[in-house]
Amino acid sequence: MKFKSVIMDSSAVGRALTRISHEIVENNPGETELCMVGIMRRGAPLADVLAQKVRALGPEVRVGYLDITLYRDDLTECSPQPGLNRTEIDFDITGKTVIMVDDVLFTGRTARAAMDALISLGRPGRIQFAALVDRGHRELPIKADYVGRNIPTSGSEVIVVSFPPFDKEIGVALWQRD
């Protein structure tokens, strides 16, 4: 792959997450407890940061992490032995407002798999979806409730989100497939 450009630096990512946190509080008036579930991998640390920002605005936030590997519709194409992460949700989601968090919204298939995985754990009252980047190219009728930045891309471009603990720096970059 060939590097094209930096789309968001660390401060732009921080501003986007702050804006999303305010939108979450505004769109959930009267909620005293929200559930934030990060989709493994990079959605998990993003959920931690968003939860911290939402807590600073008042509502309590429970945070969990969701592995969707076994719910993917392309599981057989991924790898003969796909790597599994551990789902860590130590609270009941039944009747609660659950906000799924991921780094990039692309085809919508990850979000669909995440909803299936969540519903297997309980029956949320509402599911909302937050993504740092929406790059378009939907294959399913999925729309994020909260988006840090819309970045129209071509099919040959790739959005790479860097975020600790998986990366040293925070940022979003655009790459071109060879």
C-alpha positions as CSV (number, residue, x, y, z in Angstrom):
1,M,0.0,0.0,0.0
2,K,1.1,3.6,-0.7
3,F,0.5,6.4,1.9
4,K,-1.6,9.2,0.5
5,S,-2.4,11.6,3.3
6,V,-3.1,12.2,7.0
7,I,-6.9,12.8,7.4
8,M,-7.0,13.5,11.1
9,D,-4.1,14.1,13.5
10,S,-4.3,13.5,17.3
11,S,-6.0,16.8,18.1
12,A,-8.6,16.3,15.3
13,V,-9.4,12.8,16.6
14,G,-9.8,14.3,20.2
15,R,-12.1,17.0,18.9
16,A,-14.2,14.5,17.0
17,L,-14.5,12.3,20.1
18,T,-15.5,15.3,22.3
19,R,-18.2,16.3,19.8
20,I,-19.5,12.7,19.6
21,S,-19.7,12.6,23.4
22,H,-21.7,15.8,23.5
23,E,-24.1,14.4,20.8
24,I,-24.5,11.2,22.8
25,V,-25.6,13.1,25.9
26,E,-27.9,15.5,23.9
27,N,-29.6,12.5,22.1
28,N,-30.2,10.6,25.3
29,P,-31.7,13.1,27.7
30,G,-32.6,11.8,31.1
31,E,-30.5,8.7,30.7
32,T,-28.7,8.0,34.0
33,E,-26.8,5.0,32.7
34,L,-25.6,4.3,29.2
35,C,-23.8,1.2,28.0
36,M,-20.9,1.7,25.6
37,V,-19.6,-1.4,23.8
38,G,-16.4,-1.2,21.8
39,I,-16.1,-3.6,18.8
40,M,-12.8,-5.4,19.0
41,R,-10.1,-4.2,18.2
42,R,-9.9,-0.5,17.8
43,G,-13.4,0.2,18.8
44,A,-12.5,-0.9,22.3
45,P,-10.1,1.9,23.2
46,L,-12.3,4.4,21.4
47,A,-15.2,3.3,23.7
48,D,-13.0,3.8,26.7
49,V,-12.2,7.4,25.7
50,L,-15.8,8.2,24.7
51,A,-17.1,6.8,28.0
52,Q,-14.7,9.0,29.9
53,K,-15.8,12.1,28.0
54,V,-19.5,11.2,28.5
55,R,-19.0,10.7,32.2
56,A,-17.5,14.1,32.5
57,L,-20.9,15.5,31.1
58,G,-23.0,13.7,33.8
59,P,-24.4,10.2,32.8
60,E,-22.8,7.1,34.2
61,V,-21.4,4.8,31.5
62,R,-20.8,1.1,31.7
63,V,-18.1,-0.1,29.2
64,G,-17.7,-3.5,27.6
65,Y,-15.9,-5.0,24.6
66,L,-17.4,-7.2,21.9
67,D,-15.7,-9.8,19.8
68,I,-17.8,-10.3,16.6
69,T,-15.5,-12.8,14.9
70,L,-18.0,-15.7,15.1
71,Y,-20.9,-13.5,13.9
72,R,-19.2,-12.4,10.7
73,D,-20.7,-13.4,7.4
74,D,-17.2,-13.7,5.8
75,L,-15.7,-15.9,8.5
76,T,-14.7,-18.7,6.1
77,E,-13.0,-16.1,3.9
78,C,-11.0,-14.5,6.7
79,S,-8.8,-17.3,7.7
80,P,-9.0,-21.1,8.3
81,Q,-8.3,-20.4,12.0
82,P,-9.6,-16.9,12.8
83,G,-8.1,-15.2,15.9
84,L,-10.7,-14.8,18.7
85,N,-10.7,-12.0,21.2
86,R,-12.7,-12.2,24.4
87,T,-16.1,-10.5,24.8
88,E,-16.0,-8.6,28.1
89,I,-19.4,-7.3,29.0
90,D,-20.0,-7.8,32.7
91,F,-23.4,-6.1,32.9
92,D,-26.9,-6.8,31.7
93,I,-27.8,-4.9,28.5
94,T,-31.5,-5.8,28.6
95,G,-33.6,-2.7,28.4
96,K,-30.6,-0.4,28.3
97,T,-29.4,2.0,25.6
98,V,-26.3,0.4,24.1
99,I,-23.9,2.5,22.0
100,M,-21.7,0.3,19.8
101,V,-18.4,2.0,19.0
102,D,-16.1,1.2,16.1
103,D,-13.2,3.0,14.3
104,V,-14.4,2.8,10.7
105,L,-17.9,2.3,9.2
106,F,-17.5,0.8,5.7
107,T,-19.8,-1.8,4.3
108,G,-22.0,-2.1,7.4
109,R,-21.2,-5.8,7.8
110,T,-19.2,-5.3,11.0
111,A,-22.1,-3.3,12.5
112,R,-24.6,-6.0,11.6
113,A,-22.4,-8.7,13.1
114,A,-22.1,-6.6,16.3
115,M,-25.8,-6.2,16.6
116,D,-26.3,-9.9,16.2
117,A,-23.6,-10.5,18.9
118,L,-25.2,-8.0,21.2
119,I,-28.7,-9.4,20.8
120,S,-27.3,-12.9,21.7
121,L,-26.4,-11.4,25.1
122,G,-29.7,-9.7,25.9
123,R,-32.4,-7.5,24.5
124,P,-31.2,-3.9,24.6
125,G,-33.9,-1.2,24.7
126,R,-32.1,0.7,22.0
127,I,-28.9,0.3,20.0
128,Q,-27.0,3.3,18.7
129,F,-23.8,3.3,16.7
130,A,-20.8,5.6,16.9
131,A,-17.9,5.5,14.4
132,L,-14.8,7.7,14.2
133,V,-14.8,7.5,10.4
134,D,-17.6,6.8,7.9
135,R,-16.0,6.1,4.5
136,G,-19.2,5.1,2.6
137,H,-19.6,2.1,0.3
138,R,-22.4,0.6,2.3
139,E,-23.6,-2.9,1.3
140,L,-26.2,-3.1,4.1
141,P,-28.7,-0.5,5.2
142,I,-26.7,0.6,8.2
143,K,-26.2,4.3,9.3
144,A,-24.1,5.6,12.2
145,D,-25.9,7.7,14.8
146,Y,-22.6,9.5,15.6
147,V,-19.7,10.1,13.2
148,G,-16.4,11.8,13.9
149,R,-15.8,12.5,10.2
150,N,-17.2,11.4,6.8
151,I,-14.4,10.6,4.4
152,P,-15.6,9.6,0.9
153,T,-13.2,7.1,-0.5
154,S,-12.7,5.1,-3.7
155,G,-12.8,1.3,-3.5
156,S,-9.0,1.1,-3.9
157,E,-8.4,3.4,-0.9
158,V,-8.0,2.2,2.7
159,I,-8.6,4.2,5.9
160,V,-6.1,3.3,8.6
161,V,-7.0,4.4,12.2
162,S,-4.1,4.5,14.6
163,F,-4.9,4.4,18.3
164,P,-3.1,3.1,21.5
165,P,-2.7,0.5,22.8
166,F,-2.4,-1.0,19.3
167,D,-0.4,1.9,17.8
168,K,2.1,4.5,19.2
169,E,0.2,7.5,17.8
170,I,-3.3,8.7,17.4
171,G,-4.5,9.5,13.9
172,V,-6.4,8.6,10.7
173,A,-4.6,8.2,7.4
174,L,-5.6,7.5,3.8
175,W,-3.7,4.8,1.9
176,Q,-3.9,3.6,-1.7
177,R,-3.9,-0.2,-2.5
178,D,-1.2,-1.1,-5.0
